[in-house]
Amino acid sequence: MVKFRLFKETKKLEDRVDRFFLLLSEASVIYRLAVRTYLRESVSEEFTAKLNHVHEIEIEADVLRRAIEKDIYSEMLIPDARGDVLGLIETSDEIFSLFSRSLWAFSNEKPQIIVDLMPEYRRLTNMVVKAVDELASGCQVFFRSPHLVSTHTSKVILFEKEADTLSKSLKTQIFTNDLELQEKLHLREFVDFIGVIADRSEDVSDRLTIYALKRQS
């Protein structure tokens, strides 16, 4: 198969798009470490440093998003694929916000997660991060080899389904535990704060699948 390149003479734009999705992978790694740190020691200096790191990544990604939009519109680049590229960038940008929002909630609300439930929160977080990583990889290959996108989007779907299964199982464990109702509701809320990231990743992955099929037709 002939290698497809969406960007031909637009190296600056290509580099910015690559950087954007590398930042998405980086944010997912730091997010996972931040949740692990919270489970181990609650709101500590290490946790706060990771929260701030994710926030800094979010800011850099937002700057890149605006620069990419400017490149595409002001320089009239890739007119035939403009909507697809902007759609991917803008919807993926929301995942950065979900990472930050989740960690800020941990920092501000300080949920008291009992020891028995900690392994399940870790498993859920790991699965969510896997979904985001595969999404970021799929978005990167889309711009060069759209025929390879399905390799990654199929994994996003797989990891999202597993995250959904883990979320339901964790909620069942929470509500069968000997806790006060308000404690149960609070812990359930944080399951949702984590799980929604995988849901959003699947939404973006569905868009990516459609865009990739259009590029191959």
ChimeraX attribute file (.defattr): number of C-alpha atoms within 10 A of each C-alpha:
attribute: neighborCount
match mode: 1-to-1
recipient: residues
	/A:1	5
	/A:2	5
	/A:3	8
	/A:4	16
	/A:5	15
	/A:6	17
	/A:7	16
	/A:8	10
	/A:9	11
	/A:10	13
	/A:11	10
	/A:12	12
	/A:13	19
	/A:14	19
	/A:15	12
	/A:16	17
	/A:17	22
	/A:18	17
	/A:19	16
	/A:20	26
	/A:21	22
	/A:22	17
	/A:23	19
	/A:24	24
	/A:25	20
	/A:26	16
	/A:27	28
	/A:28	26
	/A:29	17
	/A:30	21
	/A:31	26
	/A:32	21
	/A:33	19
	/A:34	24
	/A:35	23
	/A:36	19
	/A:37	18
	/A:38	21
	/A:39	21
	/A:40	13
	/A:41	12
	/A:42	20
	/A:43	18
	/A:44	13
	/A:45	11
	/A:46	15
	/A:47	25
	/A:48	18
	/A:49	13
	/A:50	21
	/A:51	26
	/A:52	16
	/A:53	18
	/A:54	26
	/A:55	20
	/A:56	14
	/A:57	19
	/A:58	24
	/A:59	14
	/A:60	14
	/A:61	25
	/A:62	19
	/A:63	12
	/A:64	18
	/A:65	20
	/A:66	13
	/A:67	15
	/A:68	22
	/A:69	18
	/A:70	14
	/A:71	17
	/A:72	20
	/A:73	13
	/A:74	9
	/A:75	10
	/A:76	10
	/A:77	17
	/A:78	17
	/A:79	10
	/A:80	9
	/A:81	16
	/A:82	14
	/A:83	13
	/A:84	17
	/A:85	21
	/A:86	15
	/A:87	16
	/A:88	16
	/A:89	23
	/A:90	16
	/A:91	16
	/A:92	25
	/A:93	18
	/A:94	16
	/A:95	23
	/A:96	23
	/A:97	16
	/A:98	17
	/A:99	24
	/A:100	21
	/A:101	16
	/A:102	20
	/A:103	25
	/A:104	16
	/A:105	14
	/A:106	21
	/A:107	17
	/A:108	9
	/A:109	12
	/A:110	13
	/A:111	17
	/A:112	12
	/A:113	18
	/A:114	12
	/A:115	10
	/A:116	11
	/A:117	16
	/A:118	15
	/A:119	13
	/A:120	18
	/A:121	21
	/A:122	16
	/A:123	16
	/A:124	26
	/A:125	25
	/A:126	21
	/A:127	24
	/A:128	27
	/A:129	28
	/A:130	23
	/A:131	30
	/A:132	30
	/A:133	24
	/A:134	23
	/A:135	28
	/A:136	27
	/A:137	19
	/A:138	27
	/A:139	27
	/A:140	20
	/A:141	18
	/A:142	24
	/A:143	19
	/A:144	17
	/A:145	19
	/A:146	24
	/A:147	17
	/A:148	13
	/A:149	25
	/A:150	17
	/A:151	12
	/A:152	21
	/A:153	26
	/A:154	19
	/A:155	20
	/A:156	31
	/A:157	21
	/A:158	16
	/A:159	25
	/A:160	27
	/A:161	18
	/A:162	18
	/A:163	27
	/A:164	20
	/A:165	12
	/A:166	20
	/A:167	23
	/A:168	16
	/A:169	12
	/A:170	22
	/A:171	20
	/A:172	12
	/A:173	16
	/A:174	23
	/A:175	16
	/A:176	10
	/A:177	14
	/A:178	10
	/A:179	12
	/A:180	9
	/A:181	12
	/A:182	9
	/A:183	16
	/A:184	18
	/A:185	15
	/A:186	16
	/A:187	21
	/A:188	19
	/A:189	15
	/A:190	19
	/A:191	22
	/A:192	16
	/A:193	17
	/A:194	26
	/A:195	23
	/A:196	21
	/A:197	26
	/A:198	28
	/A:199	23
	/A:200	19
	/A:201	27
	/A:202	24
	/A:203	15
	/A:204	24
	/A:205	30
	/A:206	15
	/A:207	15
	/A:208	24
	/A:209	20
	/A:210	11
	/A:211	20
	/A:212	22
	/A:213	14
	/A:214	12
	/A:215	17
	/A:216	10
	/A:217	5
